Structures are given as structure tokens and as C-alpha cells.
Amino acid sequence: MSTIRFARVMDARTLSELALRSKAYWGYGNDFLEKCRYSLTITPQIIVSQLIFVYDDYQIKGFYGINTDDLELTYFFIEPSYIGKGIGKQLFQHALNTAKQLGLPHLVIHSDPYAESFYQKMGARRIGEVPSEVQHDRLLPLLKIDVD
């Protein structure tokens, strides 16, 4: 039975590994993925300081995070073998419902270029670009979605 639940501190390593596998799905090389490792590492501190939710179907198949201070969707990763099977849509809808319950007016998303079309299908719109944390000459889509 699948459920979306709060992440637990003990999930940190599983989430970090899932994030890296999910990033690799888009065909990035090992050198680039190594550069991403730090920013994709979910620590116990991140789990307790942000709202991190996991899609758990006897194993974690995806997760997202919301930083309420910055109104930002901080993480959004799906296990590669489940991309395109509806888990992302369920998690994204859950994120919007969570943001709405918290009274957040919108969420900002620093998107991977390959994921931008997914977010746009969910209703987000591009509002600009931001430099990548791992490759400063690379610009990433900056998106925004209104919660209500």
C-alpha cells in the first residue's frame, strides 16, 4: 500500500542515493554527478529543518522537500524506474496541498532543464533563470507555481 509520509532521519541515506540515481536518469556523466553529490545529499539535519515527504510503497519511490522560509520546492526526485508512472504527479499535488495548508502563496522551483516540462504540465511557469550550484556557467530554469 502506497502512502506519502514525512521523511524520517533514518531515510537520509536512502533519499540521497535516490536523488543521485534520479539525476543520473537524464544522462549526466559521472564527473557532473560527482559535482552534484553534495547538493543532492539529504542529511538528517535537512530532514528535521525542512518539510521532506516520501512516497513509500514498501520502498521509497520518490520524495520532495519544501523550505517554508524561502517558499521553495527544494527537492523533487523519483526513482528512475518509476518516472512517468504517476508518482511525480501524486507527489507534486501533495506538495501543493501541503503548501496550501501552510498558507504559502506560491512555490519557487529551481528546475533541472530536463524536468522543466513536468513542472509546466503541473501548472508552473518560468519566471527566469538561476546559476547552477555545481556549474556556475550553467543556467537553470526558475519556475513559480501559485498555490491557490
VENNOR-V634905 format. One record per run of one state. SS is the DSSP state (~ for helix, > for strand, _ for the rest). FROM is the first residue (numbers start at 1). LEN is the number of residues. Records with the same first field share a line. If there is no record, write none. Layout:
SS = FROM-LEN + FROM-LEN
//
This chain:
_ = 1-2 + 7-2 + 25-5 + 37-7 + 50-1 + 57-3 + 68-4 + 79-1 + 83-4 + 102-4 + 112-1 + 122-3 + 132-7 + 147-2
> = 3-4 + 51-6 + 60-8 + 72-7 + 106-6 + 125-7 + 139-8
~ = 9-16 + 30-7 + 44-6 + 80-3 + 87-15 + 113-9
//
